[in-house]
Amino acid sequence: MKAEANHMLDCVGELVQRMAGDSAIVRIAHMELAEPTIAQGFAECVRAGATDVVAFPYMLSPGKHSTRDIPRMVTEAAAPYPGVRFTVTTAFGVNEKLAEVVLDRAGVQPSPGSADAAGCVRPAGAPERFCGDGCREISAARATTGAARRA
């Protein structure tokens, strides 16, 4: 099954590249057990002309790999390229688009007005930041803060 999973990641990379267009350089990399490694992927981005690398951990939730291992590995991969800026994003987390995919795969249509639902999707009684960086309230607060900084 590993070969199929690796092939699927190649397909995701190609899809993201096509959606981003020629203005972006998209490369995939594996954390372990397959190539290209994160170091190889980073180097390929630089060879292709990248001066700002954004690494996205293609994982559903913020576990050890996406919050510690991958950021460490990207930092190590970036060391030979001191002029290249880099960031590591959070994992997918809670996201409306992912919920749409779940509903689509289950053959369920979203209820009318569900896309406009306001507020946090955190279950009642759950701790703050339960939903992670994908939380609508956190995203909205960041957008507001970001707009204030730009003004």
C-alpha positions, 0 to 999 in steps of 0.5 A: 500500500505504501507505493500507492500512498506515495503515488497519491502524494505525487498526484496531490503535488501535481494538482497543487502545482496546476492550481497555483500556476507557474508563479509557484514552485511546488515540490513534494517531500517525504518525512521518512521512508521514501524519497524525495526527503525533506532536504531533497525537496527543499533543495529542489525548490531552491534549484528551481528558483525559490527564495521563500519556501513554505512547507505544508505538513500534509497531515490532518491534525497537529501531532508530533510529526507536524509540530516538531519533527517536520519543522526541525527537518525543514530548519535543517534542510534550510541551513545550507541556504541562508538567503532563503526564507522558509516557514512551516504551516500547520497541518490541515486541522479543522477546515470547511473545505475538508468537511465538504469533502467528507460530505461529498464522499458520504453522498450528503449535501450540505444543508442550506446556509451551512457555509454561512454558519458563524462562530466557533465550531468547537463542541460545547464544553471543549477547551479553547483552541480545541479546533486548532489553527483552522478554527473560524474564530481564530482565523477571523481574529488573525485576519482582523489583526493582519488587516490592522497591521497593514493599515 
